[in-house]
Amino acid sequence: MRELLLDGSKLHDWDDIHDWFAEQLGFPDYYGRNLDALWDCLGDYAAPPLRLRWRGFEESQARLGPDGAQSLLQLLRDAETELDGFTVVVE
């Protein structure tokens, strides 16, 4: 199983988050850089089995705002239920 580390201490804004996902999962150049596009690309590029560890979630909440971080977490939780072999661990 491949494991990726989303490190909240290194992500300062939404651009950093979209850059990280695009780089780690090999999203295409036309990736839309919003949550809807992230959802679409996870289904196409996540290639389970994959474990995503989100370290420093509280830091992410401080930088993205509680609603922003929660929206991203909910999207990842939804992906967990939709994509066999995709797992999210929040630390």
PyMOL CGO cylinders between C-alpha atoms (Angstrom):
from pymol import cmd
from pymol.cgo import CYLINDER

trace = [
    CYLINDER, 0.00, 0.00, 0.00, 1.29, 3.42, -0.93, 0.3, 1, 1, 1, 1, 1, 1,
    CYLINDER, 1.29, 3.42, -0.93, 1.20, 6.05, 1.81, 0.3, 1, 1, 1, 1, 1, 1,
    CYLINDER, 1.20, 6.05, 1.81, 1.27, 9.81, 1.33, 0.3, 1, 1, 1, 1, 1, 1,
    CYLINDER, 1.27, 9.81, 1.33, 1.87, 12.39, 4.05, 0.3, 1, 1, 1, 1, 1, 1,
    CYLINDER, 1.87, 12.39, 4.05, -0.10, 15.63, 3.87, 0.3, 1, 1, 1, 1, 1, 1,
    CYLINDER, -0.10, 15.63, 3.87, 1.87, 17.76, 6.34, 0.3, 1, 1, 1, 1, 1, 1,
    CYLINDER, 1.87, 17.76, 6.34, -0.22, 20.64, 7.66, 0.3, 1, 1, 1, 1, 1, 1,
    CYLINDER, -0.22, 20.64, 7.66, 2.88, 22.50, 8.82, 0.3, 1, 1, 1, 1, 1, 1,
    CYLINDER, 2.88, 22.50, 8.82, 4.03, 22.86, 5.20, 0.3, 1, 1, 1, 1, 1, 1,
    CYLINDER, 4.03, 22.86, 5.20, 0.71, 23.89, 3.71, 0.3, 1, 1, 1, 1, 1, 1,
    CYLINDER, 0.71, 23.89, 3.71, -0.07, 27.56, 4.12, 0.3, 1, 1, 1, 1, 1, 1,
    CYLINDER, -0.07, 27.56, 4.12, -3.05, 28.06, 1.84, 0.3, 1, 1, 1, 1, 1, 1,
    CYLINDER, -3.05, 28.06, 1.84, -5.31, 26.42, -0.74, 0.3, 1, 1, 1, 1, 1, 1,
    CYLINDER, -5.31, 26.42, -0.74, -2.71, 26.85, -3.48, 0.3, 1, 1, 1, 1, 1, 1,
    CYLINDER, -2.71, 26.85, -3.48, -0.29, 24.71, -1.46, 0.3, 1, 1, 1, 1, 1, 1,
    CYLINDER, -0.29, 24.71, -1.46, -2.93, 22.03, -0.97, 0.3, 1, 1, 1, 1, 1, 1,
    CYLINDER, -2.93, 22.03, -0.97, -3.84, 21.88, -4.64, 0.3, 1, 1, 1, 1, 1, 1,
    CYLINDER, -3.84, 21.88, -4.64, -0.15, 21.88, -5.62, 0.3, 1, 1, 1, 1, 1, 1,
    CYLINDER, -0.15, 21.88, -5.62, 0.49, 19.00, -3.22, 0.3, 1, 1, 1, 1, 1, 1,
    CYLINDER, 0.49, 19.00, -3.22, -2.36, 16.83, -4.49, 0.3, 1, 1, 1, 1, 1, 1,
    CYLINDER, -2.36, 16.83, -4.49, -1.51, 17.56, -8.14, 0.3, 1, 1, 1, 1, 1, 1,
    CYLINDER, -1.51, 17.56, -8.14, 2.15, 16.68, -7.62, 0.3, 1, 1, 1, 1, 1, 1,
    CYLINDER, 2.15, 16.68, -7.62, 1.64, 13.62, -5.41, 0.3, 1, 1, 1, 1, 1, 1,
    CYLINDER, 1.64, 13.62, -5.41, -1.09, 12.05, -7.51, 0.3, 1, 1, 1, 1, 1, 1,
    CYLINDER, -1.09, 12.05, -7.51, -0.01, 13.21, -10.96, 0.3, 1, 1, 1, 1, 1, 1,
    CYLINDER, -0.01, 13.21, -10.96, -3.04, 15.33, -11.82, 0.3, 1, 1, 1, 1, 1, 1,
    CYLINDER, -3.04, 15.33, -11.82, -3.17, 16.71, -15.37, 0.3, 1, 1, 1, 1, 1, 1,
    CYLINDER, -3.17, 16.71, -15.37, -2.24, 20.29, -16.23, 0.3, 1, 1, 1, 1, 1, 1,
    CYLINDER, -2.24, 20.29, -16.23, -5.91, 21.18, -16.66, 0.3, 1, 1, 1, 1, 1, 1,
    CYLINDER, -5.91, 21.18, -16.66, -6.71, 20.30, -13.01, 0.3, 1, 1, 1, 1, 1, 1,
    CYLINDER, -6.71, 20.30, -13.01, -9.26, 22.91, -11.89, 0.3, 1, 1, 1, 1, 1, 1,
    CYLINDER, -9.26, 22.91, -11.89, -7.77, 23.56, -8.41, 0.3, 1, 1, 1, 1, 1, 1,
    CYLINDER, -7.77, 23.56, -8.41, -11.03, 23.50, -6.47, 0.3, 1, 1, 1, 1, 1, 1,
    CYLINDER, -11.03, 23.50, -6.47, -12.80, 20.88, -4.37, 0.3, 1, 1, 1, 1, 1, 1,
    CYLINDER, -12.80, 20.88, -4.37, -15.00, 19.65, -7.21, 0.3, 1, 1, 1, 1, 1, 1,
    CYLINDER, -15.00, 19.65, -7.21, -11.97, 19.14, -9.44, 0.3, 1, 1, 1, 1, 1, 1,
    CYLINDER, -11.97, 19.14, -9.44, -10.11, 17.47, -6.56, 0.3, 1, 1, 1, 1, 1, 1,
    CYLINDER, -10.11, 17.47, -6.56, -13.00, 15.03, -6.14, 0.3, 1, 1, 1, 1, 1, 1,
    CYLINDER, -13.00, 15.03, -6.14, -12.97, 14.20, -9.84, 0.3, 1, 1, 1, 1, 1, 1,
    CYLINDER, -12.97, 14.20, -9.84, -9.21, 13.71, -9.94, 0.3, 1, 1, 1, 1, 1, 1,
    CYLINDER, -9.21, 13.71, -9.94, -9.12, 11.57, -6.80, 0.3, 1, 1, 1, 1, 1, 1,
    CYLINDER, -9.12, 11.57, -6.80, -11.39, 9.11, -8.55, 0.3, 1, 1, 1, 1, 1, 1,
    CYLINDER, -11.39, 9.11, -8.55, -9.19, 9.07, -11.63, 0.3, 1, 1, 1, 1, 1, 1,
    CYLINDER, -9.19, 9.07, -11.63, -5.67, 9.37, -10.17, 0.3, 1, 1, 1, 1, 1, 1,
    CYLINDER, -5.67, 9.37, -10.17, -5.59, 8.14, -6.55, 0.3, 1, 1, 1, 1, 1, 1,
    CYLINDER, -5.59, 8.14, -6.55, -4.76, 4.56, -7.63, 0.3, 1, 1, 1, 1, 1, 1,
    CYLINDER, -4.76, 4.56, -7.63, -5.71, 2.68, -4.44, 0.3, 1, 1, 1, 1, 1, 1,
    CYLINDER, -5.71, 2.68, -4.44, -4.60, 1.04, -2.31, 0.3, 1, 1, 1, 1, 1, 1,
    CYLINDER, -4.60, 1.04, -2.31, -3.54, 4.39, -0.89, 0.3, 1, 1, 1, 1, 1, 1,
    CYLINDER, -3.54, 4.39, -0.89, -3.35, 5.70, 2.66, 0.3, 1, 1, 1, 1, 1, 1,
    CYLINDER, -3.35, 5.70, 2.66, -3.32, 9.46, 3.09, 0.3, 1, 1, 1, 1, 1, 1,
    CYLINDER, -3.32, 9.46, 3.09, -1.99, 10.63, 6.44, 0.3, 1, 1, 1, 1, 1, 1,
    CYLINDER, -1.99, 10.63, 6.44, -2.89, 14.23, 7.29, 0.3, 1, 1, 1, 1, 1, 1,
    CYLINDER, -2.89, 14.23, 7.29, -0.44, 15.31, 9.96, 0.3, 1, 1, 1, 1, 1, 1,
    CYLINDER, -0.44, 15.31, 9.96, -0.95, 18.64, 11.69, 0.3, 1, 1, 1, 1, 1, 1,
    CYLINDER, -0.95, 18.64, 11.69, -4.67, 18.88, 11.01, 0.3, 1, 1, 1, 1, 1, 1,
    CYLINDER, -4.67, 18.88, 11.01, -5.04, 21.58, 13.68, 0.3, 1, 1, 1, 1, 1, 1,
    CYLINDER, -5.04, 21.58, 13.68, -2.42, 23.69, 11.91, 0.3, 1, 1, 1, 1, 1, 1,
    CYLINDER, -2.42, 23.69, 11.91, -4.35, 23.24, 8.68, 0.3, 1, 1, 1, 1, 1, 1,
    CYLINDER, -4.35, 23.24, 8.68, -7.52, 24.43, 10.42, 0.3, 1, 1, 1, 1, 1, 1,
    CYLINDER, -7.52, 24.43, 10.42, -5.73, 27.56, 11.61, 0.3, 1, 1, 1, 1, 1, 1,
    CYLINDER, -5.73, 27.56, 11.61, -4.44, 28.33, 8.11, 0.3, 1, 1, 1, 1, 1, 1,
    CYLINDER, -4.44, 28.33, 8.11, -7.46, 27.34, 6.03, 0.3, 1, 1, 1, 1, 1, 1,
    CYLINDER, -7.46, 27.34, 6.03, -10.09, 28.24, 8.57, 0.3, 1, 1, 1, 1, 1, 1,
    CYLINDER, -10.09, 28.24, 8.57, -12.14, 25.59, 10.34, 0.3, 1, 1, 1, 1, 1, 1,
    CYLINDER, -12.14, 25.59, 10.34, -14.68, 25.41, 7.52, 0.3, 1, 1, 1, 1, 1, 1,
    CYLINDER, -14.68, 25.41, 7.52, -11.99, 25.04, 4.85, 0.3, 1, 1, 1, 1, 1, 1,
    CYLINDER, -11.99, 25.04, 4.85, -10.15, 22.24, 6.60, 0.3, 1, 1, 1, 1, 1, 1,
    CYLINDER, -10.15, 22.24, 6.60, -13.42, 20.49, 7.45, 0.3, 1, 1, 1, 1, 1, 1,
    CYLINDER, -13.42, 20.49, 7.45, -14.59, 20.73, 3.84, 0.3, 1, 1, 1, 1, 1, 1,
    CYLINDER, -14.59, 20.73, 3.84, -11.40, 19.10, 2.63, 0.3, 1, 1, 1, 1, 1, 1,
    CYLINDER, -11.40, 19.10, 2.63, -11.61, 16.44, 5.33, 0.3, 1, 1, 1, 1, 1, 1,
    CYLINDER, -11.61, 16.44, 5.33, -15.22, 15.68, 4.41, 0.3, 1, 1, 1, 1, 1, 1,
    CYLINDER, -15.22, 15.68, 4.41, -14.25, 15.29, 0.76, 0.3, 1, 1, 1, 1, 1, 1,
    CYLINDER, -14.25, 15.29, 0.76, -11.49, 12.86, 1.77, 0.3, 1, 1, 1, 1, 1, 1,
    CYLINDER, -11.49, 12.86, 1.77, -13.88, 10.94, 4.05, 0.3, 1, 1, 1, 1, 1, 1,
    CYLINDER, -13.88, 10.94, 4.05, -16.34, 10.70, 1.17, 0.3, 1, 1, 1, 1, 1, 1,
    CYLINDER, -16.34, 10.70, 1.17, -13.54, 9.37, -1.03, 0.3, 1, 1, 1, 1, 1, 1,
    CYLINDER, -13.54, 9.37, -1.03, -12.87, 6.74, 1.64, 0.3, 1, 1, 1, 1, 1, 1,
    CYLINDER, -12.87, 6.74, 1.64, -16.41, 5.42, 1.24, 0.3, 1, 1, 1, 1, 1, 1,
    CYLINDER, -16.41, 5.42, 1.24, -16.40, 5.63, -2.57, 0.3, 1, 1, 1, 1, 1, 1,
    CYLINDER, -16.40, 5.63, -2.57, -12.90, 4.39, -3.48, 0.3, 1, 1, 1, 1, 1, 1,
    CYLINDER, -12.90, 4.39, -3.48, -12.01, 0.86, -2.42, 0.3, 1, 1, 1, 1, 1, 1,
    CYLINDER, -12.01, 0.86, -2.42, -8.60, 0.88, -0.79, 0.3, 1, 1, 1, 1, 1, 1,
    CYLINDER, -8.60, 0.88, -0.79, -8.45, 4.64, -0.13, 0.3, 1, 1, 1, 1, 1, 1,
    CYLINDER, -8.45, 4.64, -0.13, -7.88, 5.45, 3.54, 0.3, 1, 1, 1, 1, 1, 1,
    CYLINDER, -7.88, 5.45, 3.54, -7.50, 8.74, 5.42, 0.3, 1, 1, 1, 1, 1, 1,
    CYLINDER, -7.50, 8.74, 5.42, -5.79, 9.04, 8.80, 0.3, 1, 1, 1, 1, 1, 1,
    CYLINDER, -5.79, 9.04, 8.80, -5.91, 12.39, 10.61, 0.3, 1, 1, 1, 1, 1, 1,
    CYLINDER, -5.91, 12.39, 10.61, -3.19, 13.10, 13.15, 0.3, 1, 1, 1, 1, 1, 1,
]
cmd.load_cgo(trace, "trace")
